[in-house]
Every structure is written in C-alpha cells, then in structure tokens.
Amino acid sequence: MGEDCRTLLRRWLGAAALAILLVPAVSACLAEPRQPDLSTREEFARSVMAAATSGSVERVEALVDPVMSNPRPEAQQLVETARGWAPDSWQLGISNDFPEVADVTATRAGGAEAVRYLISWSDDHWTLVMGESTYRPGSSSSTAAKPLRPGAHPTAGTSATARPSMTPSLNPPPAAGCSGAGLACHSFTSTSGYARGQNLSWLTSTPLHVAFDQGNGTSVLVVRMPCGVLNVPVAVDDIGVVPDASRLVESADGCAGPASDQRRWATSFFTQPMVYRLDSAGLVLTNERGQIRFRQD
C-alpha cells in the first residue's frame, strides 16, 4: 500500500510540474501583441540624440528601421543640426497623441535651435524613421516613397485633369488589374480607435468600412460610415495616404443624433494626411486627429 501511494504521488507531482511548465507557454500564445513601452520610448529618443551629438552618422543609421533605405542624407542632416551640442545639454519633448509613433523635439536651454525626428514602434521595439521605404506588405513592387510624418501636409500629387468619377458608392468595384497586393485590392472594417478627449467605442459597435477604388489613374478612398459615404481622392505611397480634401464628395444622407457626430469626426479624420501600417494583423491609420485600427475583410 505504501508503494502504491508513492507511485501515485510521483505521478501527481509529474503532472503538476508539467502544468507549471505549460502555463507560461499557453499564456504567451494567448497574449495580446506587445504594447509599446513608453518609458523605453524616452530612452530610445535619448539614444538618438546621443548618436547625433556624437557626430557619427553611422550610429544614427544603426537606429533606423531596417525597412527604410537610403537614410544617409537625413542622418547626416540630423548630425549637422546637433553639431556642437554637449551631451545632456538638451531637453526632449515627445508627442503623446499616439502610442505607436511619436514626434520628438530636442531643445537646448536658452537656445533657439531644435532637433526634430520621428520614432516608431515596430516589431516590439522602437526605431528611428528616416530615409525611404522600399517595402509594402504583400507587394512584389519596391517603388521607393518618402515617409509621411504626422502633421505634414504634402500635396496630393494628383493631376487636375485626372478627375475620377466621384459618385459615392456603398460597394465600390475592385481596382482594374488588381493582383491582390497593397491597399487597392482590399477592404477593411474598423475594430477600435483612439483620439484624445474622444469616445470612439462606436468604431467597434457601428464600424467604418473603407476600401480603395481606382478611377482614371487616381486612387479614391471610399468610406462607408454609420450615416453616409465619403469618396476622397488620395495619393498612396509605401507609408502615407494623402487625401485631396478639395475634391471630397459626400453622399446626401441626413444624419441625426450620435451618427451625426460620428460622421463629422470621420470626415475630419479622412481629410487629413495619414500614415499607415498594413500587415497580417490588419490596417492602422494614424494622423493628427487620432488613430483607427481595421481588420481586413
């Protein structure tokens, strides 16, 4: 009887040890994607300034996102701007509007000079954004494009003669010659959003639906809102979506109550330049108005 008890005890202890080992693995599988470490964000921003004030262009380039190419000109400019700055003679100002991207401004006490750069959360760490992107998720092309930074207002780059047919549509057809790559071949549904001082829970309960249409060589962003539809001509590169707000077309639907406020906010959002991230997790659009996350339909 004693031997039987010892055997059962050994089996029980073995099962308990296995369960202890499995719990972290299962938790890791079920865990949400890692969120930006905002304390590390400041440390990384300081490391950029340390590299710049060292005078080493190579140290600055080592902090750049590997997706970016040809960062040398902007890295050189950053080093030149910070030339002569003593270590720790500056203070950092970091934008807090969005958790995954931040504008950084370094200033010296009593000085009018300022050093500005953009950092981004990518693959579970912070990176310096500068140079050109030659990669678009899901695309075999490698056309380089300058990154669009939050708050920038470049021109849309569309020809005045290339005006697409702009009748608002709930179900836009796919772009001609669509090969399944890039934004133009997919539609998306909002899952969440963030904007300072705003309650955007409606982006989950009454989501936005967006798609990219094509007309006369011009991309058109079609946004189906809880009330109404927007058609906005846009210029799209590897990182940015730049709307031509002067050619915005809205459906004539009447709105009342919360839907009216939601339409007003969505219209304001989609008429501002956006940076985007497109990967297997979906689409994220960010600009100075806020951030919207989408799943791919």
N, C-alpha and C positions, 0 to 999 in steps of 0.2 A: 504493500500500500504506500509506503514511504517513497519507493522508487517511482511509482505512478505519479505521485504528487510532484516529485522533482521534474519528471518529464513534462508534465503539463505546465509547470512553472517556466521551464526553459522555452517551451513553445510560445507561451503568453508573452514572455519578455522579448522573444524574437519578433513577434508580430508588433509589439509596441514600438520597438526600435525602428522597424520598417515604416510604421506610420509616422514616426517623428521625422524620418528622412524624406518621406513623400510630401509632407505638408508644405515645406518651402517650395518644392518643385511645382506642386499644383497651384499654390498661391501665385507663383511667377507666371504661370500660364494664364491665369485668370485676371492678372493685374492689368490696370489701365496703362496706356502708353505713359512713359515717364514724363512728368511735367517739368518745365523749366525751373532750375534752381536760381531764384532771383538774387540770392546772396552771392552765388558764384558768378552771376551776371556782372556784378560790380567788380569782382576780382578780375574777370576776363577783360572788362573795359579798361581797367588799370594796366593790365599786361599789354594791351595795345599801345597805350601811352608810353609805357616803359620801353617798348620796342621802338616807337617813333623817336623818343628823346635820345635813344642810344645812337641814333644816326645810321642804323643798319636797315637797309631796305629789305634784306633777306629775312631779318627777324620779323618784320611786318608781314611779308609774304607768307611766312610759315603759319600765320594765324588766319589766313584767308580760307574760306570754304573751298574744298577741293573741286567742287562743281564749277567754280569760276576759273576762267582762263585770262591770261594777259593782265594780271593785277599790277605789273611793274609800274606803269605810269602813275596810277593813283597812290601806290605805296610810296613812290618817290616824292609825290606831292605832299603826302602826309608827313614824311620825314623832313622835308624842306620847311613846312609850316611850323613844325615843332623844334626846328634847329635853334640851339641856344637856350632852350628851356631846361632849367636844372631839374633833376629828379625830385618828384614830390613837391614841386613849386606850383602845382595846379590843382584845381578842384573840378570834380566831374558832375555834370548834370545829365541824368538819364531819364528818358521819357518813360512813363508808366502806363501809357494808353493801352498797349497790347502785351500779352505775356510772352510772345514768341519772337518779337522783333523790337529793337529799341534804337532810337537816335541818341547818340552820345555827344555831348559838348564839353570840351575841356577848356577852362579859362584860368588865367593867372591873376592873382590879386593885384589890382591897380593897373592891369594891362588891358588894352582893347583887343588884343589878339585872341582868337579862338580856334580850336581844332575840333573838327566835326567828322564823325564817321558813323556807320551803321553796323550793328551786330545782330545776328540771327541765331535762334535755337534750331539746330539741325542734327539729327542722329544722336540725340541725347547729350549734346554739348554745344557750347557757344562758338560761333565762328565770325570772322570779320568779312563783311560783304563789300567787295570791290572787284573791278575788272568786268569781264564779260562772261555770260553763261553760254555754254555750247551744248547744253543738255536739256531736253524736255521730256518728262516722264512719258514713256510709251511711244516715243517718236524716234524714227530712224534718222531724221534730219539733224543737222548740227549747225543751223544758222545762228551766228552769234548775235546777241542783243544786249544792250546796256541794261543793267538792273534799274527798276523803277523804285525810287525810295519814297516812303510815306511823306506826304506833304508836297511832293514835287508835282508840277503841273505842266508837263511837256505837251506839245501839240499832238493831236491825234494822228497826224501824218497821213490823212486821207485826202484824196483829190476832191476838189469841189465839183468835178464833173462826174465823179463816181458815186452817185447818189442811189442807194438801193431802194427798191420798192418797200415802203415802210408802213404796210397795213398791219396793225397789231394782230398777232395770231396766238391762239392758245396751244397749237400743236405745229410748230414750225417744222418744215421738212429738213432732213439731214443735208449737210453741205454736199454739193456736187463733187464726185470723185473722192468722197470720204473713205479713208483707208482704215479707220478705227483708231487713229493716233491723235493725241492732243485734245484740246478743248472742243474743237469744232465737231467732233464726232460723238459727243456725249451730252447727256442731260443730267441735272443734279437736283437734289431735294435738300432743303436746309434741315439741319438737325439741332443747331444751337447757335447762339450768338452772344457777343459782348460789346457793350458800349457804356462809357462812363455815364452814370446817372440815368440809365435806361433799363427798363424791364423788358428783355427780349425773349421771354419764355414762349411767346406766340410763334417764334420761329420753329418751335418743336410741335406745338399743338395745331397751328394753322400755317404750315410751312410755305416757304417760297420755292418755286420751281424755275430753274434757269437753264437755258440752252443757248448755243452759239450757232446762228444761222449764217448764210453766206448770200450776198447779192451784189452782182456787178463787181466782184473782186473785193468787196468790203465786208468785213465781219460785223454781224449785228447781234448784240446780246439781247435775248428775249427773256423777260422776267415776268412770270405769272405770279401775282400777289394774291392775298386773301380777297382783295377787291381791285380788279383791273389788271391790265397788262402794259408793260413798258417795252418799247423797242429802242435800243440805244446803239448807234454805230460805234464800234470800238476798234482800236488798233491793239493787237496782241503780239507780245514777244515772249521770250522764254521765261520771264519773271513778272511782267506787268500787263495790266489791262487798262488802256487809256480811253475813256469814253469821250465822244464828241457831244457834249450836253446841248449844244446849239441845235442839234438835229434830232433831239429826243422826240419820240412820238408816244403818246399815251392813249389808251382806249377811253371811251367816253362814259364808262361805268360810273354810276353815282355811288358814293360811299357814305356811311354814317356810323357813328359810334367808334369803337376801337379800331375797326377796319380802316377808317379814315386816317387815324394817327399812324397806323401801320403802313399804309400806302405812302403817306408823307415821308416817313422815315426811310422806307425802301427807295423812294425816288431820290432823296437826298444822298443816300449811300451810293447808288449806282451811277450817279453823275459825277463822282469824284474818282481820280486815278486810284487804282488798286494794285497791290502786289498779290500774287497768288502762289499757292503750293498745291501741286497735283501729284498724288501718289496713290498707292493701293488703299490707303485709308480714306481717300476722298479728296475733296477740294476745300481749300481755305482761302477766303478773300479777306484782305485787310487794307484799310485806308484810314484817313484821319477821322472818319465818322465812327469806326468800330471794326468788328471782325465777325464774319459769318462762316460757319462750318457746314459743309454739304456732304452727303453721301452720293455716290454715283448710282444712277438709276439702271 
